[in-house]
Amino acid sequence: MADFTPEQVRRMHDFAENLAELAEHHEDQWKVQATDGQIFLTMMSPTAAHGLNVMRLRRQIEAQTLDVVALSDTNMSDPVTGLTKIPDLLIMVEEDADDTAKAVNSRDVQMVLEVVSRTNSLTDIRDELHDYPRMGGLSVRRRGSP
């Protein structure tokens, strides 16, 4: 990873945020993520199986832990590294959630979950396993999928 100045990190973060705001107004669903000085724009096309798996995990987590909120497909950014991600599911204490922010601060997140798809498994495994721990101490555990 290249070393970026805090100003460069801020500019990349701001640019990714502006791009995400533009994407919100488009008829297709787009995912904007930044890593290692690069911004990735991806058209989202989740399958029903993917959505059902995320929903089931969300329900289980919220049923077992009352003070947390499980947010799906929510912008998460790290102000220190400039990394931005949209995990399938992120878990945080509800009182730490800021409903006026454009993105969740990754340093307030306790856990992220990615449902690995067959069509995008390389990105899900390689990039996410690399970036999430850098976004404020989120630990990564890899589980095989059926």
N, C-alpha and C positions, 0 to 999 in steps of 0.2 A: 504494500500500500504506500502510495506517495504521501509525503508529509505536507499537509495543507496548513496555511495560516488560519487563525480564527476568522479573519475577514473572508478568506476564500470559502471556508466552511459555511459561513453565514450567507454568502452570495449564492452558493450552490443550493442551500436549503431554501432560500427565498425563491429561487428560480423553479425548483421542484414544486414548491407550494403554489406558485402562480400557474404552473402547468396543470397541476391537479385541479385547481379551481376552474380552469378552462375545460378540462375533461368532464367535470361535473355537468356541464351544460350541453354535452354532446349526447346524441340519441343512443349511442353504444356505451357500454360500460368499459372504462379504461382504468388501469392501475398504473400509478406513477410511483416509482421507487428509485432511490439513489444509493449507490455504493461505490466506494473507491474513486470518487471524482467523476462517476458516470451516472447519468439519469436514464432510466429504462421506462419506456411507455409500452404497456402491453394491453391488448384487447382481452377482456375477461369473457370467458364462456364456460362458466361452471356447469357441471352436469348435475342431474337430480341426485345421484348417489353422493356426490361431493357435498352438496347442500344438506342432505339428510344426515350425513356423518357429522358435519359441523353443528347442526341443530341438536343432535343427540348428545354430543359432548357438552354443549352449552347448558342444556337442561340438567345433566348430571352434576356439573360443577356448581351451578347456582342452587341446586337442591341441597347440596352437601355443605355449602359454605355461604352463610347468610349475609356476611358483610362485603362480599365481592360482587362485581358485575363482570359478566362475560360479554365482550363486544366482538361482533363478527365483521370482517372486511372494513376495519376502521383504520384510518391513517394514524401511523405511529412514527414519531421522529425523535432523533437524538440531537439536542442542541450542541453537544460537545463534538461529535464526529461528523455531523451533517447527514448521517445515514437516515433514510426514510424507508419504511416498509409498510405493507398492508397484510398483516398476518390473517390467516383464516379465523383465528380466535385469539383474543388477548384477554387476560385476567388481571384485574386491578381492584384495589379497595375502592368501593363506591365513593367514599368521601374525598378521595384523591382525584376524582374525575372533574374536569372543568368543562362545563357545557357551553362555554363561550370560545373555547380554543378550536382551531382548525384541525389540530392533530393532538393525539395523546402523547405526552412526554414519555419516552421509553423508560426513563429512570423511575417512573411511577408504576410501571408494569411488573407484576409478579411472575407471570408466565405467558408464553405464547404457544399456540398450537398450530401446526400446519398439517392439513390432510394432504398427503402426497398423492398426486394424480399420476396416472400412467403416462399421460401425454406430456407432462411437464416435470417429471421426477428429477431430472438432472438439476434444474434450477431450484426446485424445492429442497433438495438435499444439499447440493454443493453451496449455493449462495446463502441460503438461510442459515445453515450450520456455521458458516463463516461469519455472517454479519450479526446475528442476534446476540451472541456473547459480547460483542464490541459495543452494544447499545446500552450499556449501563449495568452489566453484570448478569444479564439473563443467561441462565445456564441452559444447555441443550442436551437432550437425551434423544437418542435415535431408537425408534422401534420399527421393526419390520412391518410391512403391510401385507395383507393376504394376496 
